[in-house]
């Protein structure tokens, strides 16, 4: 907690800034967990509709939606732990 001119400012353990989850240690674990859950859900949807799509369409859906989760804000992969890598 910070005190500036009798104003109390509380510290947060985790903050979402420009779509990226940051915590006070700057290890991006929460961001990576969120990305993996999102990609897993998208893969699940792709598996459910895969019987109705051609291989080219499946690849297009994968590249445009699922793989995009891991290429957006790729700088976080430089600062993540070995477990998340």
Secondary structure, DSSP 4 states (H G I P E B T S, - for coil): -EEETTEEEPPPSEEEETTEEEETT---HHHHHHHHHHHHHHHHHHHHHGGGS-HHHHHHHIIIIITHHHHTTGGGGGSS-TTT-
